[in-house]
Amino acid sequence: MRPPERAHPPSRLEYPPIQPIYAGFVRERRALPLHDMSRAMRICILGATGLVGRESLDLVHRAWPGAELALYASRDQTLEHAGKSYKVRAAASLESADAPRGDLALVALDDDHSQRYVPRLLELGYRVVDKSNTYRLDPKVPLVVAGVNCATVTDAVHLVANPNCTTIPFALATGPLKRRFGLQSASVSTYQAVSGAGIGALDEFLAESKAGYAEPNRFGHGFNASHYAGNAVPHNGKTDDSGFSAEERKLVQESRKILDFPEFAVSAQCCRVAVAVGHYINTWLTLGQATSLAEIEAVLGDAKQTPFVTFYAGSSGDGLSALSCVKDRDHALVGRLRTDARDPSGKSICLTMAADNLRLGAATNAVRIASRWFKGEDAELNAPG
Ligand SMILES: NC(=O)c1ccc[n+]([C@@H]2O[C@H](COP(=O)([O-])OP(=O)(O)OC[C@H]3O[C@@H](n4cnc5c(N)ncnc54)[C@H](OP(=O)(O)O)[C@@H]3O)[C@@H](O)[C@H]2O)c1
């Protein structure tokens, strides 16, 4: 179904949320690593049965293979994942007086449930990376893209917000350009995968796609014109008086915060397309100074200046696609660099980005953020610096 794009995922909040109390949870500075090395690191994943939670599970095994894991979701259940069986507990059990303390919590819940459980996790001593929208614009909480502004994740910080899945690749490409050439403005048009709406929406899309494409009708009359299958639809959830949706406002507000650029003139239009995984983003950027495409390529193609980006040289975009993201899951794919002929000053360019929304756009960035506190064993999952 695709009713207007809904709050993500549908809220099943049963109790009034606890008010945020994270501000009180700043401890003294200590040398990294923060956990007692004589015992295994304790990691919990909230929302472990969801799309992002499952990816987090895979990455935790890569980054911290010896860690003790505790998985939480809406209720007690067993998760079968990647050939293994995991015991999952109801997140509400974290509210009991004897709930286990731990080192790191990766939270992949909707906004309401993040608001309910993040304060409790902090109280239990966890360092928390939250992937919902709840804390992203809170001035007391760093909003971090690893490779762009991860220096804000210091020992004194106990809660970090993970940005939206389109903001992360956008910031990975624009951050280094801003640092080298300055940045004035950006127009952004996104083509976002259905998995961005959660496991329920993805499963429904796959079932409707299978049924719809099974019909011998070249015009797609078998599809529902307001659903995702076989379609492109506006990402129109929480459209406000400005006429822009929550997804569009997130890209604007979050990129301003991450790039530390409040006056950034940026506007976005977002839609969902009939793709399972992999967001595709077209951008028109005006840099702070005129420069050559060769100089821009030198920045974007250099992993030291532009970490976690696979750069596709040339203008055609050969090899750059939404589906190629699922083969290069922990990088943003960037290419189709061209001069924007509308701007005679030579400052404006066109650029295309794509990223796996579940990995680079969510779980991978969160693990890289956490690596600032707990260095991992997989170098690809450690934030630079
Ligand atoms: N999907 C993406 O591309 C993406 C990208 C960036 C950020 N995010 C953010 O990441 C978060 C998770 O997204 P997702 O796509 O992984 O969602 P999802 O696939 O719909 O999974 C939702 C998770 O929340 C759990 N949950 C639902 N109700 C709960 C409750 N009452 N108490 C505790 N847990 C509950 C579910 O557990 P059950 O299985 O027990 O129902 C499931 O594990 C969201 O905030 C989303 O905005 C998603």
The ligand as an SDF file (V2000), in Angstrom:
LIG
                    3D

 48 52  0  0  0  0  0  0  0  0999 V2000
   15.2340    1.8060    5.8300 N   0  0  0  0  0  0  0  0  0  0  0  0
   16.1350    2.7530    5.5410 C   0  0  0  0  0  0  0  0  0  0  0  0
   16.5960    2.8910    4.3940 O   0  0  0  0  0  0  0  0  0  0  0  0
   16.6030    3.6940    6.6220 C   0  0  0  0  0  0  0  0  0  0  0  0
   17.6820    4.5160    6.3500 C   0  0  0  0  0  0  0  0  0  0  0  0
   18.1190    5.4230    7.3290 C   0  0  0  0  0  0  0  0  0  0  0  0
   17.4740    5.4680    8.5440 C   0  0  0  0  0  0  0  0  0  0  0  0
   16.4030    4.6460    8.7790 N   0  0  0  0  0  0  0  0  0  0  0  0
   15.7620    4.7280   10.0920 C   0  0  0  0  0  0  0  0  0  0  0  0
   16.0680    3.5230   10.8200 O   0  0  0  0  0  0  0  0  0  0  0  0
   14.9640    3.1860   11.6440 C   0  0  0  0  0  0  0  0  0  0  0  0
   14.5370    1.7300   11.3420 C   0  0  0  0  0  0  0  0  0  0  0  0
   14.1580    1.6340    9.9790 O   0  0  0  0  0  0  0  0  0  0  0  0
   13.9240    0.2230    9.2660 P   0  0  0  0  0  0  0  0  0  0  0  0
   13.7770    0.5260    7.8150 O   0  0  0  0  0  0  0  0  0  0  0  0
   14.9290   -0.7820    9.6950 O   0  0  0  0  0  0  0  0  0  0  0  0
   12.4670   -0.1860    9.8540 O   0  0  0  0  0  0  0  0  0  0  0  0
   11.7290   -1.5990    9.8320 P   0  0  0  0  0  0  0  0  0  0  0  0
   12.3400   -2.4960    8.8240 O   0  0  0  0  0  0  0  0  0  0  0  0
   10.2770   -1.2910    9.7060 O   0  0  0  0  0  0  0  0  0  0  0  0
   12.0290   -2.1820   11.2830 O   0  0  0  0  0  0  0  0  0  0  0  0
   11.4460   -1.5890   12.4400 C   0  0  0  0  0  0  0  0  0  0  0  0
   12.0240   -2.2330   13.6940 C   0  0  0  0  0  0  0  0  0  0  0  0
   11.3620   -1.5940   14.8050 O   0  0  0  0  0  0  0  0  0  0  0  0
   10.8910   -2.6100   15.6680 C   0  0  0  0  0  0  0  0  0  0  0  0
    9.7200   -2.1740   16.4220 N   0  0  0  0  0  0  0  0  0  0  0  0
    8.4720   -1.8950   15.9620 C   0  0  0  0  0  0  0  0  0  0  0  0
    7.6530   -1.6030   16.9760 N   0  0  0  0  0  0  0  0  0  0  0  0
    8.3870   -1.6900   18.1080 C   0  0  0  0  0  0  0  0  0  0  0  0
    8.1010   -1.5430   19.4910 C   0  0  0  0  0  0  0  0  0  0  0  0
    6.8750   -1.2690   19.9270 N   0  0  0  0  0  0  0  0  0  0  0  0
    9.1130   -1.6960   20.3830 N   0  0  0  0  0  0  0  0  0  0  0  0
   10.3580   -2.0290   19.9600 C   0  0  0  0  0  0  0  0  0  0  0  0
   10.6780   -2.2150   18.6700 N   0  0  0  0  0  0  0  0  0  0  0  0
    9.7090   -2.0460   17.7590 C   0  0  0  0  0  0  0  0  0  0  0  0
   10.5310   -3.7660   14.7460 C   0  0  0  0  0  0  0  0  0  0  0  0
   10.4410   -4.9470   15.5130 O   0  0  0  0  0  0  0  0  0  0  0  0
    9.3880   -6.1350   15.1430 P   0  0  0  0  0  0  0  0  0  0  0  0
   10.0190   -6.9370   14.0370 O   0  0  0  0  0  0  0  0  0  0  0  0
    9.2850   -6.8930   16.4150 O   0  0  0  0  0  0  0  0  0  0  0  0
    8.0960   -5.4670   14.7230 O   0  0  0  0  0  0  0  0  0  0  0  0
   11.7260   -3.7340   13.8070 C   0  0  0  0  0  0  0  0  0  0  0  0
   12.8210   -4.3960   14.3780 O   0  0  0  0  0  0  0  0  0  0  0  0
   13.8800    4.2430   11.3650 C   0  0  0  0  0  0  0  0  0  0  0  0
   13.9520    5.2960   12.3000 O   0  0  0  0  0  0  0  0  0  0  0  0
   14.2510    4.7730    9.9960 C   0  0  0  0  0  0  0  0  0  0  0  0
   13.8050    6.0760    9.7580 O   0  0  0  0  0  0  0  0  0  0  0  0
   15.9590    3.7420    7.8550 C   0  0  0  0  0  0  0  0  0  0  0  0
  1  2  1  0
  2  3  2  0
  2  4  1  0
  4  5  1  0
  4 48  2  0
  5  6  2  0
  6  7  1  0
  7  8  2  0
  8  9  1  0
  8 48  1  0
  9 10  1  0
  9 46  1  0
 10 11  1  0
 11 12  1  0
 11 44  1  0
 12 13  1  0
 13 14  1  0
 14 15  2  0
 14 16  1  0
 14 17  1  0
 17 18  1  0
 18 19  2  0
 18 20  1  0
 18 21  1  0
 21 22  1  0
 22 23  1  0
 23 24  1  0
 23 42  1  0
 24 25  1  0
 25 26  1  0
 25 36  1  0
 26 27  1  0
 26 35  1  0
 27 28  2  0
 28 29  1  0
 29 30  1  0
 29 35  2  0
 30 31  1  0
 30 32  2  0
 32 33  1  0
 33 34  2  0
 34 35  1  0
 36 37  1  0
 36 42  1  0
 37 38  1  0
 38 39  2  0
 38 40  1  0
 38 41  1  0
 42 43  1  0
 44 45  1  0
 44 46  1  0
 46 47  1  0
M  CHG  2   8   1  16  -1
M  END
$$$$
